[in-house]
Amino acid sequence: MHTIRIPKIIEFGENALSEAEYPKNALVVTTAPPELSGKWLDKMGIQDYMVYDKVKPEPSIEDVNIVVSEYKGKNPSVLIGLGGGSSMDVVKYASEEFGLEKILIPTTFGTGAEMTTYCVLKFDGKKKLLGPEKRFLADRAVIDSYFMDGTPEQILKNSVCDACAQATEGYDSKLGNDLTRTLCKQAFDVLYDAIMNDKPENYPYGSMLSGMGFGNCSTTLGHALSYVFSNEGVAH
């Protein structure tokens, strides 16, 4: 028997960010500085919220503990991970401590973290992959190409390479099945077309499909090797 786990609700496509509804008194967790996160929050149209914007790239369990200690007593209604994999991983781990649902909104498109049951954090300075565990799965995911505007070209290139690598590794995974391979192949086809025909607005969709695919099997040697370099301070 095979089991596929994806978020309960996936809202994607043009204007998904502004058309989605967000509960009041949400806690938004991000790595972005106020001048950037403020622009994103305005686009979301979210009302009555709190923001924690001190998450570091390649976050550790200490980042999670800070969020919990500073905000649990303020009784947020939901946790929103707004950013790259770092913000989303902190929310994935912290949500159980709060006993709250989580909404994941990727602003870069490569990790596919908004789709998966995995969480990556550092413990004692070493990067550790946690999962697959159902507690790390988003209750809602919102994917919108809006975030492509203004993203540095190098980040876009790195992100789409990451998404392609995960799609191909997921396709080859020994833990895969017909559905995961279908998702991974479709993801690669979408990403390849977007790269070759200069359609970066399709990167988010390709990354989403990739996350749905590899997130229900595994990546392989390429990503295993990346942890060696990440632990030495090289960005994933």
N, C-alpha and C positions, 0 to 999 in steps of 0.2 A: 504494500500500500504506500502511496505517496501523499504527502500533505503539503499544501501551498498556503503560506501565510502572507497576507498583504494588509495594509491599513484598512480599517473599517470603511472609511470614506476617502476617496481620492478626487480632489478638485484640480483640474489642469486645463491648460490652454490660455488663450488670450483673455486678459481681464479677470482671470481666476482670483488673483490677489485682492482686487477691489470688490469683486462680487461675492466672495466668501463672507460668512458671518463669524464674528469673534465675540466671545462672552466678555462682559464687563469684568473689571478687576483681574484681568489676566496678568501673568508675569511673563514678560518677554525677555528671553536670554539671548544675547548676541555678542559677537566680537567686534562689531562695527562701532566706530566713534559716533557721538551724538549727531554730528552734522550729516552723517550718512544714514544712520538708523532712523533719525527723525523724518527724513525724506521717505524712507520705506514705510514707516508707520502712518504717515499722511496718506500715502497711496492705498494702504490697507483700509483706511477709514475707521480704524479701531478707536474705541472710546474708553476712558477710565481704565488705565493700565499702569503697570509698574515696569521699569526696565532695569535689567542688570547687564552692563556692557563691559565687564572686566574679564570675560573669559579669554584665556590665552590660547594661541595656536598650540596644537598637540596637548590638550588639557589633561590634567591629572585628577585623581580622586579628591585632592585638596580643593580644586575648583568647585566640585560638586558640594563638598562640605560647606564651603563659604556660602553658596547659594541657599542651601538648606538652613543654615544658621541665621542668615540675614532676613530671609523672607517667609519661613514657615509660619512664624507668629503673625504675619500680616494676612494670612488666610486668602491667598490668591484662588481664583476660580478654576484656572487651567494654566498649564505651562506651555509656552510657545517658543520653540527653537527657531530663531530667525538668523540664518547665516550659512556658513559652510558646515562641514562635518563636525568641527569642534563644538559649535553651539548646540547642534542637534544631539551629539553624544552626551553632553552634560545634562541636557533635558531628559534624554532617554534614561539615564541612571537616576537622576533626581526625582523623577515623577513618582516612583514607588515610595520614596521617602515622604513625599507630600501626600500620597494617596490620591493623586489627581490624574486626569486625562492629559494627553500631550498632543499638540499640533506642531507638525514639523514643516517648515517653509525654507527650502534650500535657495540660497542666493548665488551659489556657484553650482556647477553641474558636472559632476564627475564621480563623486563617491556613491551616489544612489542611496545614501544613508537614510533618507526619508522613507524608504521602502523596506528596510531590512530589520531583522531581529538580532542584529549585532551592535555592539558598542565598543569603542576603542578609547581607552584611558591609560594614563601612566600611573603605575603604582611603584613607589620607591624609585622613581626616575626611569623606570623601564616601561615601554609601551606594551599593553596587553590587550588582546582581542577577547572580548567577552561574548558569549552566546554560541549558538543561537538560543535565545530565550524569548518567550512571548512577551515578557514585561518590557522589552526594548522596542516593541512594535508600536508605531504611531497609531493613535486613534483617528487622526485626520492628517492628510498630507495635502499641501497646496503648492502646485508647481506652475510657475508663470515665467515666460521669457522676458518679462519686464526687466528683470535683473541683469540681462545681457547688456543693456545700455550703460556705457561708462565703465564696464569691467575691463581692466587692462588686458591687452592682447595676450601676454604671456600666461596669465591665469586662465584665459579661455583655452589656450593651446594645451596647457597642462591638464585642465579639467577634462577636455574631450579625449585626450590620450588615456586618462585614467578610466573613463567610461568604456572606451573601446577595449582596453586591456581586461577589464572585469567581464565584459560581454564574451570575449573570446575564451577567457579562463573558465567562466561558468559553463560555456558550451562544451568544453573538454572535461569538465569535472566528472569524476567517477561517481559522485553522489547525485548527478543530474538525472533527469527523466525527460520524457517527450515534451512536457509542457515547459520545463525550464530551458531546454534547448531551443524550443520555438521562440520563447521570449528573448533569449540571448541572441539568436540569429536575427530576429526582427530589430533588436536594439542596434546591432552592428550595421545592418543595412541602412537604418535611419541615420546613424552617425556618419557612415561612409558617404552617403548621399549629401549630407549637410556639409561635410568637409570638402568634398570634391566640387560641389556646386555653390559654395559660399552661401550657405543657408544656416547661419549660427542660431537663428531663432528656433531651430529644431533640435539643438543640443539638449535642452531640458527634457524633451519627450524621449529622446534616445537614452539619456541617462536614467530616466524613470523606468523604462523597460528593462534596462540593464540591471538596475537594482532589484526589480521584481524577479528577474531570472537568476542571477548569481546569488541573490539573497536567500533563495530557497534550495541552493545546493552548496557551492563554495567557490572561492577562487583557487588558484593553484600556485605553482612555484614563483611566478613573477611577484605576486603580492607577499608571499612568504619572505622573499629576499628583501622587500622594501622595509620590513621591520628592523632589519639589521642597520640600515642607513638611518631610519627615523630615530632610533635610539642614540645615534651619534649627532642628532640635531639637523639632519637633512630633511627638508620638507617632503612629505609624502607625494 
